[in-house]
């Protein structure tokens, strides 16, 4: 269960670092999230986090904890990327 808590925590960190990056003038690189952002930057990112949490819930339901672990590595790297973008902005 700890990996699911880490996954949720990383989703929150990604949300916050992305929104701060937007405030600093950074742009979204993901085409999927750019489509969601047509309703507004915060709405698009929050919608993408909801999608991620639903998919994480499907993984928990299917007992695919290893997949959540690998996805968590991806989000940890993404958060580091967001921080680097914020430092250069």
TADA-V913132 format. One record per residue. N is the residue number from 1. RES is the residue in three letters. OMEGA is omega in whole degrees, -180 to 180 (NA if undefined). NEAR is the number of other ideal C-beta (glycine too) atoms within 8 Angstrom. D_FIRST is the distance of its C-alpha to the first C-alpha in Angstrom with 2 decimals. Layout:
# TADA-V913132
((N	RES	OMEGA	NEAR	D_FIRST) (N	RES	OMEGA	NEAR	D_FIRST))
This chain:
# TADA-V913132
((1	UNK	-179	4	0.00) (2	UNK	-178	5	3.81) (3	UNK	178	10	5.43) (4	UNK	176	11	5.37) (5	UNK	177	8	6.70) (6	UNK	179	9	8.92) (7	UNK	180	13	10.02) (8	UNK	178	10	11.10) (9	UNK	179	8	12.72) (10	UNK	176	12	14.50) (11	UNK	179	13	15.76) (12	UNK	178	9	17.23) (13	UNK	178	10	18.77) (14	UNK	177	13	20.23) (15	UNK	-177	11	21.68) (16	UNK	-179	8	23.26) (17	UNK	178	12	24.63) (18	UNK	-180	11	26.03) (19	UNK	176	11	27.76) (20	UNK	177	10	29.19) (21	UNK	177	12	30.35) (22	UNK	179	11	32.14) (23	UNK	-180	6	33.85) (24	UNK	176	8	35.06) (25	UNK	178	6	36.50) (26	UNK	179	10	33.99) (27	UNK	178	4	33.82) (28	UNK	-179	12	31.04) (29	UNK	-176	3	31.04) (30	UNK	178	7	29.05) (31	UNK	-180	5	31.48) (32	UNK	-178	7	28.91) (33	UNK	176	11	28.11) (34	UNK	176	9	31.85) (35	UNK	179	8	32.55) (36	UNK	-177	12	30.10) (37	UNK	177	12	31.74) (38	UNK	177	6	35.02) (39	UNK	-178	7	34.00) (40	UNK	-176	7	33.50) (41	UNK	-178	9	31.40) (42	UNK	-180	7	28.87) (43	UNK	-180	10	28.69) (44	UNK	-179	16	28.17) (45	UNK	178	16	25.35) (46	UNK	178	9	23.57) (47	UNK	179	10	24.16) (48	UNK	177	12	22.68) (49	UNK	177	12	19.48) (50	UNK	176	8	19.36) (51	UNK	180	8	19.90) (52	UNK	180	9	17.10) (53	UNK	177	10	14.64) (54	UNK	178	8	16.13) (55	UNK	175	8	15.86) (56	UNK	176	14	12.17) (57	UNK	176	8	11.94) (58	UNK	178	8	14.19) (59	UNK	178	12	12.11) (60	UNK	179	11	9.11) (61	UNK	-179	6	12.02) (62	UNK	-180	6	13.56) (63	UNK	178	5	10.65) (64	UNK	-176	8	11.64) (65	UNK	178	10	8.65) (66	UNK	178	6	11.60) (67	UNK	177	8	13.26) (68	UNK	178	14	10.67) (69	UNK	180	9	10.95) (70	UNK	177	8	14.72) (71	UNK	178	11	14.90) (72	UNK	174	12	13.25) (73	UNK	180	8	16.06) (74	UNK	-179	8	18.51) (75	UNK	176	13	17.62) (76	UNK	178	9	17.82) (77	UNK	179	8	21.23) (78	UNK	178	9	22.19) (79	UNK	176	12	21.67) (80	UNK	177	8	23.85) (81	UNK	179	8	26.33) (82	UNK	179	14	26.44) (83	UNK	178	9	27.16) (84	UNK	178	8	29.88) (85	UNK	179	10	31.41) (86	UNK	180	12	31.50) (87	UNK	-179	6	33.22) (88	UNK	-178	5	35.84) (89	UNK	NA	8	36.44))
